[in-house]
Amino acid sequence: MATIIRNGQQIELTAEEIRQIRIEEHTNDIRYEVEEAVTRAEEDDLISFDSWADCPCADYESQDDARSDFIEYIVEHILDEEDISEEHAPLGFRFVPDYDSEVTDTAEEFGYLIDN
């Protein structure tokens, strides 16, 4: 077991609580990397969410909703690929995402890729 200090009190964490914290932090790390890749792609005029109302995958209220959903879709995809990799790939061959490619490939699928 591990202990943390919260509000000046020492709290012992169970193995399950530690596992959940690690999963949450890993997911947050992936989300950060995806958000950064999306921002780079937008700044480089590779993708745009201007056509958010035409996206066949969902009903959005705004461009921000479409962007947020796009990011979450990629995060979930990467987590799924990691799970598959851990279950089936030999040791040492774990899935390592290329965030920029994940963004542009998904943008093409969703119709957000800009034709240059």
C-alpha positions in Angstrom: 0.0 0.0 0.0 1.0 3.6 -0.5 0.2 6.6 1.5 -0.5 10.2 0.5 -1.0 13.4 2.5 -4.4 15.1 1.9 -5.5 18.1 3.9 -2.7 17.5 6.4 -3.8 13.9 7.1 -2.1 10.7 6.0 -4.3 8.4 3.9 -3.5 4.9 2.9 -4.3 3.9 -0.7 -5.3 0.4 -1.7 -3.8 -1.3 -4.7 -7.0 -0.7 -6.6 -6.9 3.1 -5.8 -3.3 3.3 -7.0 -4.2 1.4 -10.2 -7.1 3.8 -10.9 -4.8 6.9 -10.3 -2.3 5.5 -12.7 -5.0 4.9 -15.4 -6.4 8.4 -14.9 -2.9 10.0 -15.2 -2.0 7.9 -18.3 -5.3 8.9 -19.9 -4.6 12.6 -19.1 -1.1 12.3 -20.6 -2.6 10.9 -23.8 -5.3 13.5 -23.9 -2.6 16.2 -23.5 -0.6 14.8 -26.4 -3.6 14.6 -28.6 -4.7 18.1 -27.8 -1.2 19.4 -28.7 -1.2 17.4 -32.0 -4.7 18.9 -32.8 -3.4 22.4 -32.1 -0.3 21.9 -34.2 -2.5 20.5 -37.1 -4.8 23.5 -36.8 -1.9 26.0 -36.8 -0.3 24.3 -39.8 -3.7 24.5 -41.6 -3.9 20.7 -41.9 -7.3 20.4 -40.2 -10.2 22.6 -39.5 -13.5 22.1 -37.6 -15.3 24.8 -39.6 -17.4 22.0 -41.2 -18.5 20.7 -37.8 -22.2 20.9 -38.7 -21.7 18.6 -41.7 -20.0 15.8 -39.6 -22.0 12.6 -40.2 -20.9 11.1 -36.9 -22.8 13.3 -34.4 -25.1 16.3 -33.8 -22.9 19.1 -32.4 -23.9 22.4 -30.9 -20.7 24.2 -31.8 -17.3 23.9 -33.3 -15.8 23.5 -29.8 -18.1 20.5 -29.2 -16.9 18.9 -32.4 -13.3 19.6 -31.5 -13.7 18.2 -28.0 -15.5 15.0 -29.3 -12.8 14.6 -32.0 -10.1 14.7 -29.3 -11.9 12.2 -27.1 -12.5 9.9 -30.0 -8.7 9.7 -30.7 -7.9 9.3 -27.0 -10.3 6.3 -26.8 -8.8 4.9 -30.0 -5.3 5.1 -28.6 -6.3 3.5 -25.3 -8.1 0.7 -27.2 -5.0 0.1 -29.3 -2.8 -0.1 -26.2 -5.1 -2.6 -24.6 -5.0 -4.8 -27.8 -1.3 -4.5 -28.0 -0.8 -5.5 -24.3 -3.0 -8.5 -24.8 -1.7 -9.8 -28.1 1.7 -8.3 -28.9 5.0 -10.0 -27.8 6.9 -8.3 -25.0 8.7 -5.3 -26.3 6.3 -4.6 -29.1 3.8 -2.4 -27.4 1.7 0.1 -29.4 3.3 3.5 -29.5 1.0 6.2 -31.0 2.1 8.7 -33.6 -0.2 11.5 -32.4 0.2 13.7 -35.5 -0.8 10.8 -37.7 -3.7 9.8 -35.5 -5.0 13.4 -35.8 -4.6 13.7 -39.5 -5.9 10.2 -40.3 -9.0 10.7 -38.1 -9.5 14.2 -39.5 -9.6 12.7 -43.0 -12.2 10.1 -41.8 -14.4 12.8 -40.2 -14.0 15.3 -43.1 -11.9 17.8 -41.1 -8.8 17.5 -43.2 -8.0 20.6 -45.3 -7.2 20.0 -48.9 -3.9 21.7 -49.6 
